[in-house]
């Protein structure tokens, strides 16, 4: 990496935290962010005391410095580079947001034109990738295909694998943001036995994505602008979310110097889990299971009965203890989509709206600060668009690629970046003698 590229400096410490352990007192510097909780820098804890910290699930651990995304879960705030998510969803678009995430500022007219040109320059994938797809069984989960396809890009694009070269890092970033929709649409087409549809660069990002998903070679397909706008909003809302599981996975993979295509594949694998990217699929299954508005009171009773093990899917969030700001935007988008498609009477929507009404006024949910999250609405929108539930997490990956690559870039530019190497509380056997097989 060029030395001039490295620009992050250690934050200034204005106060210390004191820890007394084993009759020894040690001081640790504290740093304040521009917003959000301050941190205690315990990086010298082990060398000073011989102890590790213990924080499974990273409940109290800031794993890095970042200037990209800010969340205040209590207030229901999500901002990319200081801009509120609802403002970006309303006034910006996914490609502009991808520039913002990568570069820290909104582009001016010339920068925007150049950004779009570069993305469009990379929408096609190497023709040989078609053979990779054809090696998968048609019934493969599309996330399995995506994890393989993203990693395979490293085998095709040797000229952007030097992670220490800023120009190659940028080229990889453009390739990834541009090619992910193509790879995703190919995974969908392959799963239903239809021919791949090549990108159309005269369309905008979301129009092109819908076109690759739904067009066929035998008839003209016109992209519905309301659906394209809805898709663009969904991509914008999912573009980044601070140091979540998949983003932390990307950073950890990248901390070893792994190439960005391999890192994205690691992110896709992490996102695939039902506790992360798979919840919107679960919302649809839940609404189907309820089946009718009249069955909601019984269902709510079951949710409140802990012994049932049933949760209200699409409600609650580890970070948001208020209305998820992305859910607010999606609720509006959902109405626009269903209005456009004439599906306003969609039974699942009726159930969803009634569930939301009851849950927002029911003491059980109010007391526990359980509000609708982004997954509560996204699945219904996708369903209305004709996207099968197996593809829901794939769409999440298309959007999150912008955040993953921006976070990876930020890490690679940080002079303090070192390989991520957590330690452990070892609870296994102590040293013991080997017993030969005949004596066991
Ligand atoms: N339905 C019913 N009760 C719930 C729900 C829910 N969806 N979520 C939490 N609770 C209850 C818990 O049982 C607990 O009750 P208690 O205090 O009486 O024991 C209380 O609310 C606090 O819940 P926790 O599990 O401590 O909350 P946590 O922050 O750990 O969990 C989670 C967050 C996993 C998202 C949880 O709310 C949940 O399972 N929701 C449903 C699944 C879902 O929608 N996931 C998508 C998250 S968004 C995303 O990943 C993009």
Boltz pocket constraint, residues with backbone or C-beta under 6 A from the ligand:
constraints:
  - pocket:
      binder: B
      contacts: [[A, 274], [A, 275], [A, 276], [A, 277], [A, 279], [A, 303], [A, 310], [A, 311], [A, 312], [A, 313], [A, 314], [A, 315], [A, 316], [A, 317], [A, 318], [A, 319], [A, 368], [A, 370], [A, 373], [A, 374], [A, 375]]
      max_distance: 6.0
